[in-house]
Amino acid sequence: MKTYIYPQNLRASANIWFWNLKDFAILAVALLISIVAAAQLFFIPFVLTACFGFLTIRVEERTIMDFIKYAVSYFITTQQYFEWELKR
């Protein structure tokens, strides 16, 4: 008899460790390119890969990059609208 284990939320994205599948694939390819570049004493791609890896760590369906996008949207790109009214 086979036992199948299903996730609690079937609409959730696939995750590998702390990253979703798309971010993990990008991180893996960038890490390979960074290792080749590091062999030539060129460490900037490795630093960029490490920054991308840190920004895309997923905890409870949120990433640091999502938080930065929301903060930029709230404080810089979208107009805030306030209505003031005197109470009588």
CNS distance restraints for C-alpha pairs under 8 A (distance, minus, plus):
assign (resid   6 and name CA) (resid  10 and name CA) 7.63 0.50 0.50
assign (resid  13 and name CA) (resid  20 and name CA) 6.68 0.50 0.50
assign (resid  13 and name CA) (resid  21 and name CA) 7.80 0.50 0.50
assign (resid  14 and name CA) (resid  20 and name CA) 5.72 0.50 0.50
assign (resid  14 and name CA) (resid  21 and name CA) 5.77 0.50 0.50
assign (resid  15 and name CA) (resid  19 and name CA) 5.61 0.50 0.50
assign (resid  15 and name CA) (resid  20 and name CA) 4.11 0.50 0.50
assign (resid  15 and name CA) (resid  21 and name CA) 5.49 0.50 0.50
assign (resid  16 and name CA) (resid  20 and name CA) 5.92 0.50 0.50
assign (resid  16 and name CA) (resid  21 and name CA) 6.22 0.50 0.50
assign (resid  16 and name CA) (resid  24 and name CA) 7.11 0.50 0.50
assign (resid  18 and name CA) (resid  57 and name CA) 5.24 0.50 0.50
assign (resid  18 and name CA) (resid  58 and name CA) 5.20 0.50 0.50
assign (resid  18 and name CA) (resid  59 and name CA) 6.97 0.50 0.50
assign (resid  19 and name CA) (resid  23 and name CA) 6.03 0.50 0.50
assign (resid  19 and name CA) (resid  24 and name CA) 5.68 0.50 0.50
assign (resid  19 and name CA) (resid  56 and name CA) 6.46 0.50 0.50
assign (resid  19 and name CA) (resid  57 and name CA) 5.36 0.50 0.50
assign (resid  19 and name CA) (resid  58 and name CA) 5.40 0.50 0.50
assign (resid  20 and name CA) (resid  24 and name CA) 6.12 0.50 0.50
assign (resid  20 and name CA) (resid  58 and name CA) 7.18 0.50 0.50
assign (resid  21 and name CA) (resid  25 and name CA) 6.23 0.50 0.50
assign (resid  22 and name CA) (resid  26 and name CA) 6.36 0.50 0.50
assign (resid  23 and name CA) (resid  27 and name CA) 5.99 0.50 0.50
assign (resid  23 and name CA) (resid  56 and name CA) 6.89 0.50 0.50
assign (resid  24 and name CA) (resid  28 and name CA) 6.05 0.50 0.50
assign (resid  25 and name CA) (resid  29 and name CA) 6.32 0.50 0.50
assign (resid  26 and name CA) (resid  30 and name CA) 6.07 0.50 0.50
assign (resid  27 and name CA) (resid  31 and name CA) 5.93 0.50 0.50
assign (resid  27 and name CA) (resid  49 and name CA) 6.65 0.50 0.50
assign (resid  27 and name CA) (resid  52 and name CA) 7.42 0.50 0.50
assign (resid  27 and name CA) (resid  53 and name CA) 6.42 0.50 0.50
assign (resid  28 and name CA) (resid  32 and name CA) 6.33 0.50 0.50
assign (resid  29 and name CA) (resid  33 and name CA) 6.38 0.50 0.50
assign (resid  30 and name CA) (resid  34 and name CA) 6.01 0.50 0.50
assign (resid  30 and name CA) (resid  45 and name CA) 7.66 0.50 0.50
assign (resid  30 and name CA) (resid  46 and name CA) 7.94 0.50 0.50
assign (resid  30 and name CA) (resid  49 and name CA) 6.00 0.50 0.50
assign (resid  31 and name CA) (resid  35 and name CA) 6.13 0.50 0.50
assign (resid  31 and name CA) (resid  46 and name CA) 6.78 0.50 0.50
assign (resid  31 and name CA) (resid  49 and name CA) 6.30 0.50 0.50
assign (resid  32 and name CA) (resid  36 and name CA) 6.44 0.50 0.50
assign (resid  33 and name CA) (resid  37 and name CA) 6.18 0.50 0.50
assign (resid  33 and name CA) (resid  45 and name CA) 7.46 0.50 0.50
assign (resid  34 and name CA) (resid  38 and name CA) 5.91 0.50 0.50
assign (resid  34 and name CA) (resid  43 and name CA) 7.24 0.50 0.50
assign (resid  34 and name CA) (resid  44 and name CA) 7.99 0.50 0.50
assign (resid  34 and name CA) (resid  45 and name CA) 5.03 0.50 0.50
assign (resid  34 and name CA) (resid  46 and name CA) 4.70 0.50 0.50
assign (resid  34 and name CA) (resid  49 and name CA) 7.34 0.50 0.50
assign (resid  35 and name CA) (resid  39 and name CA) 6.35 0.50 0.50
assign (resid  35 and name CA) (resid  46 and name CA) 7.17 0.50 0.50
assign (resid  36 and name CA) (resid  40 and name CA) 7.09 0.50 0.50
assign (resid  37 and name CA) (resid  41 and name CA) 6.71 0.50 0.50
assign (resid  37 and name CA) (resid  42 and name CA) 5.32 0.50 0.50
assign (resid  37 and name CA) (resid  43 and name CA) 6.71 0.50 0.50
assign (resid  37 and name CA) (resid  45 and name CA) 7.07 0.50 0.50
assign (resid  37 and name CA) (resid  46 and name CA) 7.96 0.50 0.50
assign (resid  38 and name CA) (resid  42 and name CA) 4.97 0.50 0.50
assign (resid  38 and name CA) (resid  43 and name CA) 5.24 0.50 0.50
assign (resid  38 and name CA) (resid  46 and name CA) 7.30 0.50 0.50
assign (resid  43 and name CA) (resid  47 and name CA) 6.48 0.50 0.50
assign (resid  44 and name CA) (resid  48 and name CA) 6.25 0.50 0.50
assign (resid  45 and name CA) (resid  49 and name CA) 6.04 0.50 0.50
assign (resid  46 and name CA) (resid  50 and name CA) 6.13 0.50 0.50
assign (resid  47 and name CA) (resid  51 and name CA) 6.21 0.50 0.50
assign (resid  48 and name CA) (resid  52 and name CA) 6.16 0.50 0.50
assign (resid  49 and name CA) (resid  53 and name CA) 6.06 0.50 0.50
assign (resid  50 and name CA) (resid  54 and name CA) 6.17 0.50 0.50
assign (resid  51 and name CA) (resid  55 and name CA) 6.13 0.50 0.50
assign (resid  52 and name CA) (resid  56 and name CA) 6.14 0.50 0.50
assign (resid  53 and name CA) (resid  57 and name CA) 6.44 0.50 0.50
assign (resid  54 and name CA) (resid  64 and name CA) 7.83 0.50 0.50
assign (resid  55 and name CA) (resid  63 and name CA) 6.59 0.50 0.50
assign (resid  55 and name CA) (resid  64 and name CA) 5.05 0.50 0.50
assign (resid  55 and name CA) (resid  65 and name CA) 5.15 0.50 0.50
assign (resid  56 and name CA) (resid  63 and name CA) 5.41 0.50 0.50
assign (resid  56 and name CA) (resid  64 and name CA) 6.31 0.50 0.50
assign (resid  56 and name CA) (resid  65 and name CA) 6.11 0.50 0.50
assign (resid  57 and name CA) (resid  63 and name CA) 5.61 0.50 0.50
assign (resid  57 and name CA) (resid  64 and name CA) 6.97 0.50 0.50
assign (resid  58 and name CA) (resid  62 and name CA) 5.48 0.50 0.50
assign (resid  58 and name CA) (resid  63 and name CA) 4.72 0.50 0.50
assign (resid  58 and name CA) (resid  64 and name CA) 7.74 0.50 0.50
assign (resid  59 and name CA) (resid  63 and name CA) 6.38 0.50 0.50
assign (resid  62 and name CA) (resid  66 and name CA) 6.36 0.50 0.50
assign (resid  62 and name CA) (resid  67 and name CA) 7.46 0.50 0.50
assign (resid  63 and name CA) (resid  67 and name CA) 6.51 0.50 0.50
assign (resid  64 and name CA) (resid  68 and name CA) 6.28 0.50 0.50
assign (resid  65 and name CA) (resid  69 and name CA) 6.16 0.50 0.50
assign (resid  66 and name CA) (resid  70 and name CA) 6.19 0.50 0.50
assign (resid  67 and name CA) (resid  71 and name CA) 6.12 0.50 0.50
assign (resid  68 and name CA) (resid  72 and name CA) 6.11 0.50 0.50
assign (resid  69 and name CA) (resid  73 and name CA) 6.07 0.50 0.50
assign (resid  70 and name CA) (resid  74 and name CA) 6.02 0.50 0.50
assign (resid  71 and name CA) (resid  75 and name CA) 5.94 0.50 0.50
assign (resid  71 and name CA) (resid  76 and name CA) 7.93 0.50 0.50
assign (resid  72 and name CA) (resid  76 and name CA) 5.25 0.50 0.50
assign (resid  72 and name CA) (resid  77 and name CA) 6.49 0.50 0.50
assign (resid  73 and name CA) (resid  77 and name CA) 4.87 0.50 0.50
assign (resid  73 and name CA) (resid  78 and name CA) 5.64 0.50 0.50
assign (resid  74 and name CA) (resid  78 and name CA) 5.89 0.50 0.50
assign (resid  74 and name CA) (resid  79 and name CA) 7.90 0.50 0.50
assign (resid  74 and name CA) (resid  80 and name CA) 7.85 0.50 0.50
